[in-house]
Amino acid sequence: MEWRQQSAVSCELAFQEAQRWLEEVTKKQFGSKSFRVALEDGVLLCDLINTLKPGIIKRVNRLSTPIAGLDNVNVFLRACEKLGLNEAQLFHPGDLQDVSTRVTVRREETSRRLKNVLITIYWLGRKAQSDPFYTGPQLNLKAFEGLLGTALSKVFTFDVI
């Protein structure tokens, strides 16, 4: 999944909006955790999608191990596919891994990975808005225009299944 060059300010709006939406939908707070840390165990993502589509995920692994987190992220991504998101709209499970201690990984790589996560949240938010049975908090899609590019957010649409 590729993304355009954009200013830090425009991406910050998307991060803030994604966090606000996740917290409002799940009724759980990020606390002092960073965006990546709050999502890396996959629990909040699983709670999000189970709120959007109750019962789509049968079991959330609440153990605090990296394997449990990876399992939850994979379950979340499969649930996104069941809701109709396609592979190009999904981040890679490794995008939430902590790579800050790896010498060969640059800061730009960490940023790129988190933007991939934001893109998935954007498409999931669009999917929720198009569901006539979903009446919960709405994701402000305009906050993502700087991340996706104005033209992409207006033209690049996928049909609801």
SEGUMI-213461 format. One line per 5 residues: their letters; for each residue z, y, x of N, C-alpha, C. Coordinates in nm, 3 decimals, padded with zeros to 5 digits. Atoms other than C-alpha are relative to their C-alpha. Example, Ala and Ser with C-alpha at 12.3 -4.5 7.8 and 13.67 -1.06 7.14 Angstrom:
<atoms>
AS = 00.000,-00.119,00.089,00.780,-00.450,01.230,00.000,00.120,00.090  -00.006,-00.119,-00.082,00.714,-00.106,01.367,00.073,00.109,-00.077
</atoms>
This chain:
<atoms>
MEWRQ = 00.000,-00.116,00.085,00.000,00.000,00.000,00.000,00.123,00.090  00.010,-00.120,-00.082,-00.105,00.330,00.153,00.041,00.122,-00.079  -00.039,-00.124,00.065,00.019,00.679,00.076,-00.055,00.116,00.079  00.054,-00.119,-00.061,-00.106,01.026,00.151,00.105,00.069,00.085  -00.090,-00.087,-00.074,00.039,01.270,00.400,00.059,00.100,-00.099
QSAVS = -00.062,-00.097,00.088,00.286,01.495,00.224,00.120,00.063,00.068  -00.113,-00.070,-00.060,00.566,01.736,00.294,00.129,-00.076,-00.030  -00.131,00.063,00.021,00.925,01.622,00.327,00.060,00.044,-00.132  -00.055,-00.052,00.126,01.013,01.842,00.030,-00.056,-00.076,-00.119  00.060,00.070,00.114,00.766,01.671,-00.204,00.051,-00.143,-00.011
CELAF = -00.055,00.136,00.004,00.896,01.328,-00.106,00.146,00.002,-00.042  -00.141,-00.010,00.037,01.255,01.442,-00.145,00.016,00.009,-00.151  -00.003,-00.007,00.147,01.183,01.528,-00.509,-00.013,-00.139,-00.061  00.020,00.136,00.050,01.061,01.173,-00.565,00.125,-00.085,00.024  -00.123,00.074,-00.028,01.370,01.026,-00.395,00.111,00.038,-00.097
QEAQR = -00.105,-00.047,00.091,01.602,01.242,-00.606,-00.024,-00.048,-00.142  00.031,00.043,00.137,01.422,01.157,-00.929,00.016,-00.150,-00.016  -00.016,00.146,00.006,01.411,00.784,-00.852,00.148,-00.036,-00.008  -00.144,00.027,00.003,01.785,00.786,-00.781,00.060,00.037,-00.135  -00.052,-00.044,00.129,01.862,00.986,-01.096,-00.035,-00.101,-00.108
WLEEV = 00.046,00.093,00.103,01.656,00.748,-01.311,00.071,-00.135,00.012  -00.069,00.128,-00.022,01.802,00.432,-01.155,00.145,00.008,-00.046  -00.141,-00.014,00.037,02.156,00.562,-01.204,00.017,00.015,-00.151  -00.011,-00.019,00.145,02.096,00.672,-01.564,-00.033,-00.127,-00.077  00.039,00.122,00.071,01.922,00.352,-01.669,00.105,-00.109,00.018
TKKQF = -00.095,00.110,-00.027,02.169,00.114,-01.501,00.145,00.039,-00.026  -00.137,-00.052,00.014,02.476,00.335,-01.551,00.087,-00.037,00.121  -00.069,00.028,-00.127,02.568,00.260,-01.187,-00.041,00.107,00.100  00.023,-00.107,-00.096,02.598,00.512,-00.905,-00.035,-00.053,00.139  00.030,00.030,-00.140,02.450,00.504,-00.555,00.125,00.025,00.085
GSKSF = -00.116,-00.038,-00.080,02.776,00.658,-00.435,-00.047,00.075,00.124  00.037,-00.068,-00.124,02.756,00.775,-00.076,-00.109,-00.075,00.075  00.102,00.081,-00.066,02.496,00.513,00.007,-00.134,00.073,00.004  00.135,-00.054,-00.008,02.151,00.614,00.124,-00.088,-00.076,-00.100  00.093,00.062,00.094,01.852,00.528,-00.094,-00.025,-00.146,00.038
RVALE = 00.030,00.135,-00.045,01.765,00.223,00.116,00.121,-00.091,-00.012  -00.122,00.082,00.001,02.123,00.097,00.148,00.039,-00.035,-00.144  -00.037,00.025,00.140,02.183,00.131,-00.227,-00.088,-00.107,-00.064  00.093,00.094,00.062,01.879,-00.086,-00.302,-00.021,-00.128,00.080  00.036,00.112,-00.087,01.866,-00.330,-00.010,00.049,-00.136,-00.046
DGVLL = -00.048,00.131,00.047,02.075,-00.602,-00.177,-00.070,-00.044,-00.129  00.080,00.035,00.117,01.840,-00.594,-00.477,00.075,-00.001,-00.132  -00.079,00.010,00.123,02.126,-00.593,-00.730,-00.035,00.114,-00.096  00.031,-00.115,00.085,02.056,-00.242,-00.860,-00.142,-00.009,-00.057  00.138,00.018,00.047,01.684,-00.319,-00.884,-00.005,-00.104,-00.112
CDLIN = -00.004,00.104,00.104,01.756,-00.637,-01.081,00.066,00.053,-00.127  -00.066,-00.060,00.116,01.995,-00.446,-01.307,-00.094,00.096,-00.072  00.097,-00.093,00.059,01.725,-00.182,-01.361,-00.100,-00.074,-00.087  00.106,00.068,00.076,01.457,-00.425,-01.469,00.058,-00.081,-00.116  -00.064,00.070,00.113,01.702,-00.625,-01.683,00.038,00.097,-00.111
TLKPG = -00.026,-00.101,00.102,01.787,-00.301,-01.863,-00.130,00.037,-00.071  00.130,-00.033,00.059,01.419,-00.221,-01.915,-00.051,-00.112,-00.088  00.046,00.118,00.073,01.341,-00.575,-02.031,00.112,-00.104,00.006  -00.117,00.089,-00.004,01.664,-00.761,-02.113,-00.038,-00.148,00.012  00.019,00.144,-00.019,01.674,-01.120,-01.988,-00.116,-00.039,00.088
IIKRV = 00.116,00.036,-00.083,01.366,-01.098,-01.764,00.045,-00.066,00.130  -00.059,00.065,-00.117,01.589,-01.194,-01.470,00.124,-00.074,-00.048  -00.109,00.085,00.050,01.820,-01.482,-01.549,00.124,00.004,00.088  -00.113,00.009,-00.093,02.037,-01.477,-01.236,-00.017,00.102,00.112  -00.003,-00.094,-00.111,02.127,-01.200,-00.993,00.102,-00.052,00.100
NRLST = -00.087,00.050,-00.106,02.274,-01.316,-00.662,00.087,00.114,00.051  -00.090,-00.110,-00.034,02.580,-01.096,-00.603,00.073,-00.022,00.133  -00.057,00.018,-00.134,02.671,-01.239,-00.261,-00.047,00.113,00.091  00.038,-00.111,-00.089,02.669,-00.976,00.012,-00.056,-00.053,00.132  00.067,00.052,-00.119,02.439,-01.159,00.252,-00.145,00.049,-00.002
PIAGL = 00.140,-00.043,-00.005,02.092,-01.056,00.372,-00.094,-00.094,-00.078  00.084,00.096,00.072,01.942,-01.375,00.225,00.011,00.022,-00.150  -00.020,-00.027,00.143,02.094,-01.301,-00.117,-00.076,00.126,-00.040  00.072,-00.123,00.028,01.952,-00.949,-00.100,-00.150,-00.021,-00.007  00.144,00.029,-00.001,01.606,-01.075,-00.010,-00.040,-00.080,-00.123
DNVNV = 00.025,00.078,00.122,01.625,-01.327,-00.294,-00.007,00.092,-00.122  -00.001,-00.093,00.113,01.715,-01.051,-00.541,-00.124,00.089,-00.002  00.119,-00.086,-00.007,01.433,-00.826,-00.419,-00.123,-00.078,-00.043  00.114,00.083,00.040,01.183,-01.112,-00.456,00.000,-00.027,-00.151  -00.012,00.022,00.145,01.312,-01.187,-00.808,-00.041,00.127,-00.075
FLRAC = 00.037,-00.128,00.061,01.278,-00.816,-00.895,-00.152,00.019,00.002  00.145,-00.019,-00.012,00.919,-00.805,-00.766,-00.076,-00.095,-00.092  00.065,00.093,00.093,00.825,-01.117,-00.965,00.015,00.049,-00.144  -00.022,-00.055,00.135,00.978,-00.957,-01.276,-00.093,00.119,-00.025  00.094,-00.112,00.014,00.768,-00.645,-01.212,-00.140,-00.052,-00.032
EKLGL = 00.131,00.060,00.029,00.458,-00.866,-01.208,-00.005,-00.051,-00.144  -00.004,00.048,00.139,00.566,-01.024,-01.538,-00.017,00.115,-00.099  00.014,-00.118,00.085,00.582,-00.672,-01.684,-00.140,00.060,00.007  00.138,-00.047,-00.007,00.223,-00.614,-01.577,-00.035,00.084,00.121  00.035,-00.072,-00.122,00.249,-00.433,-01.244,-00.081,-00.094,00.088
NEAQL = 00.079,00.086,-00.087,-00.010,-00.558,-00.999,00.047,00.012,00.144  -00.045,00.010,-00.138,00.031,-00.642,-00.633,-00.008,00.133,00.075  00.017,-00.128,-00.069,-00.098,-00.303,-00.515,00.108,00.101,-00.039  -00.105,-00.091,00.046,00.183,-00.133,-00.710,00.139,-00.041,00.048  -00.129,00.055,-00.042,00.460,-00.340,-00.550,00.024,00.020,00.149
FHPGD = -00.036,-00.008,-00.141,00.643,-00.281,-00.225,00.016,-00.141,00.055  -00.021,00.128,-00.066,00.684,-00.562,00.027,00.152,-00.022,00.010  -00.145,00.024,-00.008,01.029,-00.731,00.027,00.064,00.053,00.129  -00.053,-00.049,-00.127,01.072,-00.631,00.392,00.015,00.151,00.007  -00.008,-00.147,-00.002,01.039,-00.262,00.304,00.142,00.051,-00.016
LQDVS = -00.140,-00.043,00.016,01.411,-00.248,00.219,00.091,-00.047,00.113  -00.082,00.048,-00.112,01.529,-00.417,00.539,00.035,00.116,00.093  -00.041,-00.101,-00.097,01.722,-00.207,00.790,-00.072,-00.026,00.131  00.073,00.016,-00.125,01.490,-00.157,01.084,00.040,00.108,00.101  -00.040,-00.112,-00.086,01.676,00.138,01.240,00.047,-00.045,00.138
TRVTV = -00.050,00.048,-00.129,01.818,-00.077,01.519,-00.110,-00.060,00.087  00.111,00.056,-00.077,01.480,-00.208,01.628,-00.064,00.111,00.083  00.052,-00.101,-00.092,01.356,-00.020,01.932,-00.147,00.031,-00.028  00.145,-00.018,00.016,00.989,-00.070,01.848,-00.039,00.067,-00.131  00.031,-00.058,00.130,01.012,00.072,01.496,00.028,00.150,00.002
RREET = -00.014,-00.145,00.002,00.954,00.443,01.462,00.055,00.047,-00.134  -00.054,-00.062,00.122,01.111,00.674,01.210,-00.106,00.006,-00.110  00.108,-00.008,00.098,00.772,00.712,01.041,-00.017,-00.132,-00.074  00.012,00.132,00.062,00.767,00.337,00.973,00.107,-00.018,-00.107  -00.108,00.007,00.099,01.104,00.353,00.797,-00.035,00.085,-00.121
SRRLK = 00.039,-00.091,00.109,00.979,00.648,00.592,-00.112,-00.061,-00.084  00.111,00.063,00.072,00.656,00.464,00.502,00.050,-00.112,-00.090  -00.053,00.112,00.078,00.852,00.161,00.384,00.073,00.049,-00.125  -00.073,-00.052,00.115,01.078,00.368,00.159,-00.094,00.064,-00.102  00.099,-00.057,00.092,00.778,00.548,00.013,-00.067,-00.110,-00.081
NVLIT = 00.054,00.114,00.075,00.637,00.209,-00.083,00.093,-00.039,-00.114  -00.099,00.030,00.104,00.960,00.144,-00.275,-00.009,00.104,-00.111  00.014,-00.107,00.100,00.924,00.482,-00.448,-00.123,-00.021,-00.087  00.124,00.022,00.076,00.569,00.396,-00.551,00.021,-00.108,-00.106  -00.030,00.105,00.098,00.691,00.077,-00.719,00.087,00.054,-00.113
IYWLG = -00.086,-00.059,00.103,00.963,00.270,-00.900,-00.081,00.091,-00.092  00.088,-00.086,00.080,00.701,00.522,-01.015,-00.076,-00.084,-00.103  00.080,00.082,00.093,00.481,00.248,-01.166,00.088,-00.070,-00.102  -00.094,00.061,00.095,00.782,00.077,-01.323,00.044,00.103,-00.104  -00.035,-00.107,00.094,00.884,00.409,-01.477,-00.112,00.029,-00.098
RKAQS = 00.116,-00.019,00.089,00.532,00.455,-01.616,-00.008,-00.114,-00.101  00.004,00.117,00.088,00.545,00.104,-01.758,00.107,00.013,-00.108  -00.108,-00.017,00.097,00.880,00.177,-01.925,-00.037,00.105,-00.104  00.038,-00.107,00.093,00.744,00.499,-02.079,-00.106,-00.045,-00.099  00.106,00.047,00.089,00.450,00.313,-02.227,00.047,-00.112,-00.093
DPFYT = -00.056,00.106,00.085,00.676,00.049,-02.387,00.063,00.062,-00.124  -00.054,-00.062,00.122,00.738,00.146,-02.751,00.143,-00.044,-00.033  -00.135,00.049,00.027,01.061,-00.057,-02.752,00.104,00.057,00.095  -00.093,-00.058,-00.097,01.213,00.123,-02.452,00.035,00.143,-00.044  -00.045,-00.132,00.046,01.422,00.423,-02.562,00.099,00.064,00.097
GPQLN = -00.096,-00.051,-00.098,01.627,00.483,-02.248,-00.051,00.122,00.075  00.038,-00.116,-00.081,01.610,00.758,-01.986,-00.143,-00.014,00.053  00.138,-00.002,-00.046,01.261,00.859,-01.880,-00.007,00.048,00.145  00.025,-00.042,-00.137,01.139,00.890,-01.522,-00.092,00.122,-00.005  00.084,-00.119,-00.007,00.999,01.237,-01.449,-00.114,-00.028,00.098
LKAFE = 00.114,00.040,-00.083,00.656,01.133,-01.321,-00.052,00.115,00.086  00.047,-00.116,-00.077,00.575,01.487,-01.203,00.069,00.010,00.135  -00.074,-00.005,-00.127,00.840,01.451,-00.931,-00.069,-00.084,00.107  00.067,00.090,-00.093,00.614,01.189,-00.771,-00.138,00.050,00.041  00.134,-00.048,-00.031,00.297,01.399,-00.754,-00.019,00.029,00.148
GLLGT = 00.010,-00.027,-00.143,00.370,01.509,-00.398,-00.014,-00.127,00.081  00.006,00.129,-00.069,00.408,01.147,-00.296,-00.135,-00.067,-00.024  00.122,00.072,00.037,00.108,01.005,-00.480,-00.125,00.085,00.011  00.115,-00.088,00.009,-00.116,01.308,-00.484,-00.027,00.028,-00.146  00.018,-00.040,00.139,-00.186,01.499,-00.801,-00.111,-00.078,-00.067
ALSKV = 00.113,00.070,00.062,-00.520,01.334,-00.863,00.035,-00.145,-00.029  -00.035,00.140,00.019,-00.381,00.984,-00.819,00.087,-00.020,-00.122  -00.092,00.019,00.112,-00.102,01.032,-01.069,-00.066,00.027,-00.134  00.069,-00.029,00.125,-00.348,01.164,-01.330,-00.113,-00.098,-00.030  00.120,00.081,00.019,-00.648,00.939,-01.275,00.024,-00.149,00.016
FTFDV = -00.017,00.139,-00.037,-00.524,00.612,-01.127,00.097,-00.067,-00.096  -00.085,00.057,00.104,-00.391,00.438,-01.439,-00.033,-00.147,-00.019  00.021,00.141,00.031,-00.342,00.072,-01.521,00.038,-00.024,-00.144  -00.026,00.029,00.140,-00.353,-00.063,-01.872,00.131,-00.075,-00.017  -00.122,00.071,00.036,-00.035,-00.182,-02.036,-00.039,-00.132,-00.063
I = 00.032,00.132,00.055,-00.041,-00.551,-02.110,00.098,-00.034,-00.108
</atoms>
